[in-house]
Amino acid sequence: MKYKIVCVKERFVEFVNMYPDFLKQVYQEQDNMYKTKQIELIFSNMVNEKEKLLHKIQSREHYSYYHGIHQLFNPITQEKMTIIMNEYDLQIEEEGNNHHIYDMISSFSKNFYMITK
């Protein structure tokens, strides 16, 4: 399952809970400055949250990092999770319909939302 995790600013949380499809419609890739400026209005920069998540996953035994891609491997189930950390989102790929990384990071705050493709 491929998905993104975004952090919504506090003043928009109630609105996003009321209209959950809003995130998928509004969130765009950060491929130019104009789109990034639009993203800054609603979404929070994830610097602090990335640090907490990195601290949590780097302590795992089967963690690896290569050219901007963080990977976790479960030797028992043979499942691999990849994480790419951007300024305003985390791009996650997990096997099956799992969302373990989202479960981990959503424990930090209620402002995290998952956008599936």
C-alpha positions as CSV (number, residue, x, y, z in Angstrom):
1,M,0.0,0.0,0.0
2,K,1.4,3.4,-1.0
3,Y,0.3,6.4,1.0
4,K,1.4,9.8,2.3
5,I,1.2,11.2,5.8
6,V,0.6,14.9,6.2
7,C,0.3,17.2,9.2
8,V,-2.7,19.6,9.1
9,K,-2.4,22.9,10.9
10,E,-4.5,23.1,14.1
11,R,-7.0,25.6,12.8
12,F,-8.0,23.3,9.9
13,V,-8.3,20.0,11.8
14,E,-12.1,20.3,12.4
15,F,-12.7,21.2,8.8
16,V,-10.7,18.2,7.5
17,N,-12.6,15.9,9.9
18,M,-15.8,17.2,8.5
19,Y,-14.7,16.9,4.8
20,P,-12.1,14.0,4.7
21,D,-11.8,14.1,0.9
22,F,-10.6,17.6,1.1
23,L,-7.0,16.5,1.7
24,K,-6.8,14.4,-1.4
25,Q,-8.2,17.2,-3.5
26,V,-5.9,19.9,-2.1
27,Y,-2.6,18.2,-1.5
28,Q,-0.3,18.3,-4.5
29,E,3.2,17.4,-5.2
30,Q,5.8,20.0,-4.2
31,D,7.3,20.3,-7.7
32,N,7.3,24.1,-7.9
33,M,7.4,27.1,-5.6
34,Y,3.7,28.1,-6.3
35,K,2.4,24.7,-5.2
36,T,4.6,24.7,-2.2
37,K,3.3,28.1,-1.1
38,Q,-0.3,26.7,-1.4
39,I,0.7,23.7,0.8
40,E,2.1,26.0,3.5
41,L,-1.4,27.5,4.1
42,I,-3.0,24.3,5.4
43,F,-0.2,21.9,6.1
44,S,2.5,22.1,8.8
45,N,6.2,21.5,8.2
46,M,7.1,18.1,9.6
47,V,10.6,18.7,10.9
48,N,9.9,17.8,14.6
49,E,7.6,14.9,13.8
50,K,10.3,13.4,11.4
51,E,12.8,13.6,14.2
52,K,10.5,11.7,16.6
53,L,9.7,9.1,13.9
54,L,13.4,8.6,13.0
55,H,14.3,8.2,16.7
56,K,11.6,5.5,16.9
57,I,12.5,3.6,13.7
58,Q,16.3,3.9,13.9
59,S,16.3,2.0,17.2
60,R,14.8,-1.1,15.4
61,E,17.2,-3.9,14.6
62,H,16.4,-4.2,10.9
63,Y,16.6,-0.5,9.9
64,S,18.5,0.7,6.9
65,Y,19.1,4.0,5.1
66,Y,20.3,4.5,1.5
67,H,20.1,7.8,-0.5
68,G,17.1,9.3,1.2
69,I,15.1,6.1,1.6
70,H,14.6,4.7,5.1
71,Q,13.7,1.0,5.2
72,L,12.4,-1.3,7.9
73,F,12.4,-5.1,7.4
74,N,10.6,-7.7,9.4
75,P,12.5,-11.0,9.1
76,I,9.6,-13.0,10.5
77,T,6.9,-11.9,8.0
78,Q,9.4,-10.9,5.3
79,E,7.7,-7.5,5.0
80,K,9.5,-4.4,4.0
81,M,8.5,-0.8,4.6
82,T,10.0,2.2,2.8
83,I,9.8,5.8,3.9
84,I,10.8,8.9,2.0
85,M,10.7,12.1,4.1
86,N,9.9,15.4,2.4
87,E,9.3,18.8,3.9
88,Y,5.5,18.5,4.1
89,D,4.8,14.8,3.8
90,L,6.1,11.3,4.4
91,Q,5.8,8.9,1.4
92,I,5.2,5.4,2.7
93,E,5.1,2.1,1.0
94,E,4.1,-1.0,3.0
95,E,3.2,-4.5,1.8
96,G,-0.5,-5.5,1.8
97,N,-3.0,-3.1,3.3
98,N,-0.9,-2.3,6.4
99,H,-0.3,1.1,7.7
100,H,2.1,0.6,10.6
101,I,4.1,3.8,10.1
102,Y,0.9,5.8,10.1
103,D,-0.1,4.1,13.4
104,M,3.3,5.0,14.9
105,I,3.3,8.7,13.9
106,S,-0.4,9.3,14.6
107,S,0.3,8.5,18.2
108,F,2.3,11.8,18.4
109,S,-0.7,14.1,17.4
110,K,-4.2,14.1,16.1
111,N,-3.2,16.4,13.3
112,F,-1.7,13.6,11.1
113,Y,-3.8,12.3,8.2
114,M,-3.2,9.6,5.7
115,I,-3.7,10.2,1.9
116,T,-4.0,7.1,-0.1
117,K,-3.4,7.0,-3.8
